[in-house]
């Protein structure tokens, strides 16, 4: 068997970003939304609401959760402990996950908010992250008050980061996903609500969307859609259901997202020179008893075919095998360049 040591210039590393449809069925847009009454009535329903794309309720697409720093919008765990409730627990979890500080506050655009909705995409729906710029979400506060949202990844020159990775603000969008830049309709030049800041965050690296209830709850003239949230203390606010109805009850009922994955490829260039790899150890080539070339014509003018490239470490342990698409004729008059690609 012939070996050849690879040099540093025989290796090239390349990284490519690959996008794909995110939802079940390999579709980029959800238009049908269902929940499970069993899950909604269970203990988990106090914390989050799973959303499915069919009435069979077999594949979770995403989950909705409402978070409130003061614990309002849900029953208290114990009436003697004010503010301790599922919504406060959800707020604390996202506070640690996104901000990394239990004393920090969420600031949407330019406004501090004590509550938000979280849309958490089911982890097996995407590979590495959500593809920024692919978000299109339509919400309705009523049949006539509809707002269309996207993220501002296509319009910012500097990307903001949090403990959860990249952060993009949610802004108003047209049906084509183009940023609204006019000051009409209650939005400023940033595409935010004039009085309430951005409509939330897209956190693509953890597959999460945070929605700002203050901005969405405003009147149409203020850039909102009258999406009402309940902030009653020690009382079920059903805010998870409220957001679900805002998503599923809009005129178009559209929720679009794509997945993104970075595939790193290691290219290895194997270069059999004219004087190399011209003989074979195949029994039909060399005598097993004497070790001589069986056919005299192959002594000075051997004809062999390269079919496989094996990659070994320094102790001659086989690490990988590359198969050629077709046998490659090799003799003293030919040289070859074989490119091996390893994806990881």
Order of alpha helices (4+ residues) and beta strands (2+ residues): beta-beta-alpha-beta-beta-alpha-beta-beta-beta-beta-beta-beta-beta-beta-beta-beta-alpha-alpha-beta-beta-alpha-beta-beta-beta
